[in-house]
Amino acid sequence: MKKNKKSIIREDNSDGPIQVVVLGAGMHAKVVADVVMLAGYKVRTFLDDNEELHGKQLLGIPILGSIKLLGDLHLDPNLGAIVGIGDNFAREQFYRKLIEFDFPIISAVHPSAFVNHRVYLGQGAVVMAQVAVNVGTRIGENCILNTSCSIDHDCFIGDHVHIAPGAVLGGSVHVDDFALVGLGSSILPEIKIGKRSVVGAGSVVVEDVADNTVVAGAPARVVRTLGRDERPPGPGVKGKLFIRYM
Ligand SMILES: CC(C)(COP(=O)(O)OP(=O)(O)OC[C@H]1O[C@@H](n2cnc3c(N)ncnc32)[C@H](O)[C@@H]1OP(=O)(O)O)[C@@H](O)C(=O)NCCC(=O)NCCS
């Protein structure tokens, strides 16, 4: 995907925190906004296509309107943006919108997270509380490293990946684009998790997982292989939590 090279210009010469718009105004967006603020930014507003949310507030911050308002907001050179949507595919769609508008995209790291200084963190990443990322790891664009997950040395994490709370990745694990590594799962060192694949909550993955495959259990076994146009399950119960974004 084309990289967004635009940076935030402080034309107002203010010393205040850089302001950020969060795309999405659901429960994941709430946590993202909290991390963004703890990372030293100010959240100016949320945008969400769910009209029922418009005019309401999240964390005391207004939900201004739909995503199309990006068209006006991107004219403000002091404003950055980040996507606050848990589902990998919906998150990628909104991330793409930010690229289209050439919006400066921020990454946010919770102050309690440990990200080794020899880690590459792609733009748009959100690193939640108590996460640990060890030396030599590469994290792609628009990823979620969720609460208390642990990613050891020399891992490769693709773009639009979600490592769920409490997941533990051994050294040199490869997680390909759009994969979801479920809550509390463990991935043994040097294992490869394929593109668009899903590792069920609590699984222990002891062998490579092919692309488009759902695995679960300890040791993890294939639950099903996804059809070519089939959407993988999202992060909610049976993938239902975030479908309104599509
Ligand atoms: C694995 C998962 C994706 C399966 O979803 P699914 O494709 O809709 O599959 P189903 O719910 O129909 O379950 C299929 C089978 O796998 C079993 N199964 C489902 N999840 C499982 C899990 N985590 N561990 C072990 N077995 C599991 C079911 O019991 C069922 O078994 P059965 O065929 O013997 O009845 C889902 O249960 C899961 O764990 N998602 C991860 C959620 C998560 O961690 N989100 C992050 C939130 S931040």
The ligand as an SDF file (V2000), in Angstrom:
LIG
                    3D

 48 50  0  0  0  0  0  0  0  0999 V2000
  -11.7170  -19.9080   16.4490 C   0  0  0  0  0  0  0  0  0  0  0  0
  -12.8570  -18.9790   16.0850 C   0  0  0  0  0  0  0  0  0  0  0  0
  -12.3870  -17.9560   15.0820 C   0  0  0  0  0  0  0  0  0  0  0  0
  -13.9090  -19.9090   15.4730 C   0  0  0  0  0  0  0  0  0  0  0  0
  -14.9210  -19.1890   14.9160 O   0  0  0  0  0  0  0  0  0  0  0  0
  -15.8740  -19.8990   13.8290 P   0  0  0  0  0  0  0  0  0  0  0  0
  -15.1250  -20.0980   12.5780 O   0  0  0  0  0  0  0  0  0  0  0  0
  -17.1250  -19.0780   13.7720 O   0  0  0  0  0  0  0  0  0  0  0  0
  -16.1260  -21.3510   14.3770 O   0  0  0  0  0  0  0  0  0  0  0  0
  -17.2800  -21.9080   15.3630 P   0  0  0  0  0  0  0  0  0  0  0  0
  -17.5590  -20.9320   16.4520 O   0  0  0  0  0  0  0  0  0  0  0  0
  -18.4120  -22.3540   14.4980 O   0  0  0  0  0  0  0  0  0  0  0  0
  -16.5600  -23.1700   16.0090 O   0  0  0  0  0  0  0  0  0  0  0  0
  -16.1390  -24.2840   15.2200 C   0  0  0  0  0  0  0  0  0  0  0  0
  -15.6040  -25.3550   16.1700 C   0  0  0  0  0  0  0  0  0  0  0  0
  -14.3960  -24.8810   16.7930 O   0  0  0  0  0  0  0  0  0  0  0  0
  -14.5450  -24.8630   18.2270 C   0  0  0  0  0  0  0  0  0  0  0  0
  -13.8840  -23.6600   18.7140 N   0  0  0  0  0  0  0  0  0  0  0  0
  -14.2260  -22.3640   18.4430 C   0  0  0  0  0  0  0  0  0  0  0  0
  -13.3590  -21.5300   19.0310 N   0  0  0  0  0  0  0  0  0  0  0  0
  -12.4700  -22.3130   19.6900 C   0  0  0  0  0  0  0  0  0  0  0  0
  -11.3500  -22.0060   20.4850 C   0  0  0  0  0  0  0  0  0  0  0  0
  -10.9720  -20.7430   20.6950 N   0  0  0  0  0  0  0  0  0  0  0  0
  -10.6360  -23.0430   20.9910 N   0  0  0  0  0  0  0  0  0  0  0  0
  -11.0090  -24.3190   20.7620 C   0  0  0  0  0  0  0  0  0  0  0  0
  -12.0740  -24.6600   20.0160 N   0  0  0  0  0  0  0  0  0  0  0  0
  -12.7970  -23.6650   19.4900 C   0  0  0  0  0  0  0  0  0  0  0  0
  -16.0740  -24.8400   18.4620 C   0  0  0  0  0  0  0  0  0  0  0  0
  -16.3860  -25.3480   19.7250 O   0  0  0  0  0  0  0  0  0  0  0  0
  -16.5440  -25.6830   17.3210 C   0  0  0  0  0  0  0  0  0  0  0  0
  -16.3040  -27.0320   17.6370 O   0  0  0  0  0  0  0  0  0  0  0  0
  -17.3450  -28.2130   17.1770 P   0  0  0  0  0  0  0  0  0  0  0  0
  -17.3080  -28.1880   15.6730 O   0  0  0  0  0  0  0  0  0  0  0  0
  -16.7750  -29.4330   17.7930 O   0  0  0  0  0  0  0  0  0  0  0  0
  -18.6740  -27.8060   17.7180 O   0  0  0  0  0  0  0  0  0  0  0  0
  -13.4190  -18.2010   17.3200 C   0  0  0  0  0  0  0  0  0  0  0  0
  -14.1170  -19.0600   18.1930 O   0  0  0  0  0  0  0  0  0  0  0  0
  -12.3060  -17.5320   18.1070 C   0  0  0  0  0  0  0  0  0  0  0  0
  -11.6750  -18.0860   19.0250 O   0  0  0  0  0  0  0  0  0  0  0  0
  -12.0400  -16.2430   17.7230 N   0  0  0  0  0  0  0  0  0  0  0  0
  -11.0070  -15.4190   18.3130 C   0  0  0  0  0  0  0  0  0  0  0  0
  -11.6550  -14.2960   19.1400 C   0  0  0  0  0  0  0  0  0  0  0  0
  -10.6410  -13.3670   19.7200 C   0  0  0  0  0  0  0  0  0  0  0  0
   -9.6530  -13.7690   20.3170 O   0  0  0  0  0  0  0  0  0  0  0  0
  -10.8840  -12.0480   19.5340 N   0  0  0  0  0  0  0  0  0  0  0  0
  -10.0060  -11.0090   19.9680 C   0  0  0  0  0  0  0  0  0  0  0  0
  -10.8070   -9.9980   20.7690 C   0  0  0  0  0  0  0  0  0  0  0  0
   -9.8660   -8.5610   21.1220 S   0  0  0  0  0  0  0  0  0  0  0  0
  1  2  1  0
  2  3  1  0
  2  4  1  0
  2 36  1  0
  4  5  1  0
  5  6  1  0
  6  7  2  0
  6  8  1  0
  6  9  1  0
  9 10  1  0
 10 11  2  0
 10 12  1  0
 10 13  1  0
 13 14  1  0
 14 15  1  0
 15 16  1  0
 15 30  1  0
 16 17  1  0
 17 18  1  0
 17 28  1  0
 18 19  1  0
 18 27  1  0
 19 20  2  0
 20 21  1  0
 21 22  1  0
 21 27  2  0
 22 23  1  0
 22 24  2  0
 24 25  1  0
 25 26  2  0
 26 27  1  0
 28 29  1  0
 28 30  1  0
 30 31  1  0
 31 32  1  0
 32 33  2  0
 32 34  1  0
 32 35  1  0
 36 37  1  0
 36 38  1  0
 38 39  2  0
 38 40  1  0
 40 41  1  0
 41 42  1  0
 42 43  1  0
 43 44  2  0
 43 45  1  0
 45 46  1  0
 46 47  1  0
 47 48  1  0
M  END
$$$$
